[in-house]
Amino acid sequence: MSVESPTDSFLAPGTPLRVTLRSYAAEPRSESHHHVQLVLPGRGRLHMTIAGTAGYAGHDRYAIVPSGVDHSYFAQEPNQLIVVDLVAPPGATIGGDCFAATTLTVRAATGLLLAEARSGGLNDSLVADTLARYLLAALNRSGGVERRAASPTGRRLARLAEEYLRARYVQPLTVSDVAAAVGTSPSHLHRCFRAHTGQSVVAFIHQLRLEQAAALLRETDLSVLEVANAVGFASQSHLSRLFNRRFGCAPGRYRASI
């Protein structure tokens, strides 16, 4: 990733981590690389599109760029973020969405990472490997707790609900509506859906609507109000509030930055 000013870099030769403090410019750039890259909150926001999914890293969210995946990025405000180039230890995995909320565990892992980087601790391969595993474990959590494994029946209900929502997310929907459609109670659906997807039914509906709204802003000349109506939001203000939370800017500013 290109930067607009010199930054601190903590390279640990022969270990799975490179930690860098980076500042980004407003000029959009794009690239891919042969390692996992984590962009963790520091100061300001970095707007990113990873494998076609738009979002941001900063404040309360982090980004995961998988190895070999094309991604683009730009900043609209002064910033400095923590970037981790990571070679996953043997047997370790990293999963989840490209963008996710920063949990207490992720913040704790980030603090440890910076402290060891600044003190030279990453030059110890055992420390670097342990921190890499801890960071991966923190990122693979949802809401600060490990996801519970869904039962086969629960997974089936969650998949049915997901299919139902993908086909009807622009319509007015409640959890009760979805539960009735898949033949279960709202409370049971909530447990199964969260265990399977890591988020609530309502959050998933919002995710689908926001992703479609972003696509319409990029690809059409519809007004923000027309986009809100097209994706199922009851008002432009509701779309704008959730859009800003997800992408870090208002819909109009997002369109202007494309």
N, C-alpha and C positions, 0 to 999 in steps of 0.2 A: 504494500500500500504506500502511496506517495503522501508526503507530509508537507506542510507549509512552513515549518520552522524546525530547527534542530531539537531533538528530544533525547531523553535518557534511554539507554538500551542496556539490558542486563542479560548477557549471553552466557550460557553455561555449556561449554564445549563437551560433547559426548553425553549430554543429558537430554531428556525429552522436552525441555522447556526453553523458550526464549521470551522474555518479558520486556515490553517496550512501552514507554509513555509517548503517545503520538498526538499531534495536532493536525487537523485536516482543513483543507481549503474549500471554497465554495464551488470551484470548478469540478463538475462531475468526472469521475474516473472509473475505470472498470479493469478487472483482472481475474485471474484464478491462480492457485498455487497447489503444491503437492503436499500439503499438510493441513491439519485442522487449525483454524484460526478462531480465537475467541475475542470478542470486543466487549470489554467490561466497563461499567460506568465509572466515570471520573468527573469531569466538568463539561457541561454542554451536551449536545446531541450530535450523533452522526447518522444521517439518513442513508439507508441502504436498501438495495434490492438484491436478494439472494435467490438464485434459481427461479426468478420470476415473482417471488414474494417480497412485497415492499414492507418496510418497518424501520425501526431505529434502535440504536444502542445509546444509552445514556440515562442519567437520573435513576429511573426505576426499572430499566430493561437492559438486557444484554443480547448479543447476537452470536450465533454459531455459524461459521462458514465451513462446510465440509470440504474435504480434500477434492481438488479437481473441479469444483463448481464455480461457474462464472458469477461474479457479483460486481455491483457498481455502488458508488457511495459519493456523498458530498455533505458539506456542513453549511449551516446558515447562521451560525453564531460562534463566538469564541469557544474553543473546546480543548480538552485534553483527555484522552481516553486510555485505558489500560488494554494493550493488545498482547495476547498470548499466542505464540506459534507453538503448536503442541503436536508431538508425536506420541500417540496413545501407547501406554505400556502394553506388553503382551497380555492378552486376555481381557483387556479393558474395552468398554464400548461407550459410545456417546450417541444419544438419541434425542428425540423430542423435536420441537419446532425450531425454525431458524431464529425466531425472536421469542423471548420469554421474560416473565417478570423476575426481577432480582429478589431472591429470598434471603432470609437471615443467614442460611447456610452458605449461599453463594457469596454474600458480603464477607462472611468470616473467612472463607477460602481465599477470597481476593486479598484481604488484609494480610493473611499469612504469607501469601505469594509475594506481595510487595515487600514485606519485612525481610523475608529470606533473600529476595533478589538484591535489595539494597545492602544487606550485610554480607553478601557473597555466599550465602548458604546454598544457592543453586549450583555452585561448583562441586558440591558433594552429590554424587549420583544417587545415593540412597535418599537424601533429602528431596532432590528433584523428582525422583520416581514416586516417592510417597506423596508429595504435593500434587503431582499430576493425577494420581489415583483419587486423592481426596477431592480435587477440583472436578474430575469427571463424575464422581459420586454425587457431588452437590448439584451439578448441572442436570443429572438424570433424575432428580427429585422434582416433584410438582407441589408447589405451595409449602415447601419446607418439610414435607413428610413423604416417605416412599409411597408410590401408588400400591394399593392392594391388588393382588392378582384377582382378576375377574374369573368367576366360574364359567364353564362352557355355556350354561344357560344365560348368565349375565352378559357374556360376550355377544351371544346371539341377539339378545334384546338391544344391546347398545348398537350393534351393527344395523339392525332393523330401524332403530330410531335415527341413526345417522343417515341412512338411505332416505328415510321419510323427510328429514330436514333438508337434505340437499335438493330434493325435488320441490319443496314447498316453502323455503325459507323467506320468500318475499311476501308470503301471506301472513296475516295476523295469527300468531300461534302462542299457546300457553303450554306449560309442562303437562297439564292435564290433557290437553288435546293430543299431544304426542304419546303420552302414556296410554290413552284409550286406543290410539291407532295401532300400537304394538301389543296391546293386551295385557297391561300390567298397571300397577298403581303408580301415582306420581313419585312417592317416596322411594319405591323400589327402583324405578327408572333412574331417579337421581343417583342412587348409590351405584347402580350398574354402569351408568354412562360415565360417571366420574372415574370409576375404577378402570374403565376401558380406555377413556380418552384423556384423563387428567384434567377435565374441565366440566363445568355445568352445562346443561342443555341450553340455557339462556346465553351463556358465553359463546357456545358453539354457533348459535343463530347469529349473534352479533359478528362473529368472525366471518361467517359466510357473507353476510351483508356488506361488511366493510371491504372484504376482498373484491366483491363485485363492484362496489362503489369506486374503489381505486381503479379498477379496469375501465369503468365508464368515464371516469375523469381523464384517463390517459387516451382513450380511443374514440370518444365522442365529443360533441359540442353541447351536450345537455347542461343546463344550469345546475347549480348545486341543489336547488329545490327539486328539480326534475330527477336528479340522481337519487335523492333521498326517497322520493315517491317510488321510483323504479325498483329499489332494492328492499322496500318494505318498512322504512322508518316512518313514523307518524309525523315527523316534523324535520325541518332543516336543522334546527338547533340540536335535536337529538343526534342526528348524523354528525354534525360538526363536533359536538362534545366527545363522542366515542372515537371519531376519526382522529382528532387531535391526540387523544390518549394513546391510540394504537400507533399512529405514524409520526407523531411529534410535530404536526403542523396542521393548519386548517385546510379543508378541501381545496379552496381557491388557491392557496399558496402551494399546495402539492401539485396542482395542475400547472401552475406557472413555472415550477421547477423542472418539469419534464422536458 
